Amino acid sequence: MTIELDPYGFPRTSGIFETIKTVEGKPIALARHMRRAISSALELGITLPDEESIREQLSLILNTEPFAVGRLRLCFAENLFHLSHNEYEELTTPSNLNFYSETVTGLIHKKFPYDDRFAMLKSARDEGFDDCILFNAKNEITETAVSNLVLRIDGVWVTPPITAGVLPGIVRAVAIEECAVNVRPIHISEVPEIKSGFLVSSLRIAQPIAVIGDMKLEIDESSRELEALIRAHLQPVSVG
């Protein structure tokens, strides 16, 4: 069956998706991604294929479309399962962020179409930045258009809570559970107190932030230690 895709590579319907980084054909944190997909599917009433079928198709696409580093995308909708695997170019430079001008309601599930998030990303890039920081109605920092945030304030690494309107990211969960990152609300008034930060996502893993608006952040020993710790807990594993 031929599936019609939108310009971003998503099926032209609505559903949930997982994006997973692969290294030499091995996905990173596949089990965590599948647990999130199963949870979202249950809440949204989407029936997923059985585990054996998913693993068979994963093995097939990873073996027939090999890349040193890849972006694996799994899309699920009712009566639809679409897989793609493309080469992914590692991000080797820190990110520059600005602020999105409108209040944004956070995503509970990782859903497509994803056009609104890509539009936010384009808006930031049109202004010479890589991504944009979002705020909720309480003027609390939530996330960026496509990543979670980990920030160092008063010497402590923190990330906003899910209740602020944050997608429950896979790398965010690892940073909290394994790397001693604290969870608490971060108000807009605290922005001048941010000393260092990371964009964390399944593809970036932990990308240092160099600039927020016109404010330069530090990339120091504490940053390098946290980045190394997060990456150490996210090693690729075989599908089989």
N, C-alpha and C positions, 0 to 999 in steps of 0.2 A: 504494500500500500504506500503510495506517494503522499507525503505530508507536506503541505504548503507552509513555508516559513516566512516570518516577517524579516525586515532588513537586519535585525539583530540576531537572527538565527533561531528564534523561538517559533513553535507552532502557532498558527493563526487561530488560536482559541485561548481559553484561560485555564490555568492549572498551577502546579507548584514545580519548582526546579531546585536542583543542587548543582553547584559548580565545584569541581574538585581538581586540585593540582595533581599531576602525575609526574613521576620521575622514573625514566627508563621503563615506562609501562606499568608502574606501580602507583596506585592512588594513595593519597595522604588522608588519613582519618576517615576512611570509607565507612566504617561501622557507625561513627558518630553522625555522618551525613545521612545514612539510611535510617537511623533512629529518628532524626529530625523529620525526614520525609514521611515516615510512617505516622508520626504524631500529627503532622499537619494534615495528612490524608484522612486520618480518622476524624479530625475536627471538621474538615471541609466536605466529607462524604465522598472522597475519591477512592475508588478501588484500585489498589496497586497489583501489578503482576506478582506471581509467587517468587520467592527468593531464588529458587534454582534457575528460573527463567531469566531473572535480572542478572545473575552472576554469569550465566552462559553468554548473554549478549555483551556484557562487560568484557569478558575474556576475549570474545571474538573481535570487538572493535579495538581493544588495546593491542592485540596481536597483529591485526591487519593494518592498523594505522599507528605505527610506532613513532614516538618522538622522545628525544632526550628529556625535554620538559614539555608537558602538555596541559591543555585545559579540557577536562572531561565535563560534559554537561548532561545531566539526566533530567528530562522533562516528563512530568506525569499529569495526565488529565483523565477524565472518565473515558474509558475505552481507547486510551492513547498512551504509548510509552515511546519516547524519542530520545536517542542517544547521539551525541556528537563528540568527537575528539579532535582537537586542533593543536597545532604547535603554539607554545606560549613563550613569549620573550620575557626573561627575568627583568624585574625593575632593579636597577643598580644605583639609582640616585635617590636621595631623600625627596619627600613630597612637599609641595607648597600649597597651602590651603587658604581659601577665603571663607566668607560667611554667606550662606544663602539668605536672601532677604525676606523670605516668607516663612511663617510657621508651617511645620510639616508634621502630619500624623504618622507615627512610626508604623513599620510593618511588623505584624505578628508572625506571618508566614512568608516564606520566600516564594512569591507568586509572580507569574507572568500573565499578561504583557508587563514589560519592565520599562516601558517608554518614558514614564514620568521621571524615573531615576536617571536614565540616560540623558534626558533633557536637562536635569540639574547639573550633571557632569559636563555637558556641552556648555552650559552657561558659565561655569567656573573656568573652563578651558578657553572660552572666548575672551575672558578677562586676564588670561595669562597664568592661571593657576591649574593645578592638577585635579582638585576635588574641592568640595565645599562642606563646611560644618553646618549641621542642621540644629534647629531649636524647636522645643515644643511650646505649648501655649503658656507654660509657666516660666518661659525664658530660661529653660534648662537645656544644656547641651545634650544631644542624643547620640548622633552618629554622623557619618558623611553620606553622600549620595549612594556609595557602594561599599562602604567599609564601617566596621566598628572602630571605636577610639579607645586608646589607653593613654592616659596623661599623667604626668608627674606634677603634683601640687604639694607644696610644703614638704618635699622630700618623700612623698608617698605616691606609689603608682595606683591610679584609680581608673575606673570605667563606669559609665552611667548604668543605672539599673534597668532591667527590662520594662519596669513600670513607667519609666520616663518616655517610652516609645522607641525601644531599641530592638532590632531584629536579634534573636538569640543566636549569634554567630558561633561557628564551630571553634575558631581560633580564640575568640573571646572567652568561651567556656574553658578552654585549656589554660589560658592565662590566669583565670580566676582559680581553677581547681588545682593547678600544678605549679603556678609561678607566683603565688602570693599577691596577685593584683586584687585590690579592694574594690568593692562595689558601693557607690553612693551617688546621690544627685550632685550635679555640677552646674551651678548657676552661671549665667552670662557674666555676672559681676566678678567671677573668679578667673576670667580669661587672662588678665594681666599677671596672675600668679602662676600660670602654666610655664614650667621650665623646660620640659621635654615631652615628647609624645610619639605615638605610633599609630599608623593605620594598620588594623589587623583584619585580615580576610583570608579566605582559603587559597587565593592565588598569591597575594602579597606576602602572606604569613605575618611578618612584622616589618613594616616599612617605616623608617624614622621620618619624622616631620621636621622640616628645616624652617618653615615659615608659616605663621598664621597671620593673614592680613599683612600688616607692616611690622609684625613682631617676630624677631628671630629667636628660634629655640636652640637649646643646647643638645648636641649629640656627644655625650661624654661616656665615661666608664660605666656609670650606672645604666645608661641606655644600651651600651654594647652587651653588658651582662644579661639584661632582660631579654634582648633580642636572641642571644645565644641560647638562653634557657627555653624560650618559647619554641625555637626551631628544634631543639633537642627532643622536645616532647611531640614533635610532629614528623615522624619518620615514615616514608612510604612503605606500604606492605603489599604483598601479593594478593590478587583477587582469589586465587585458588586456595 
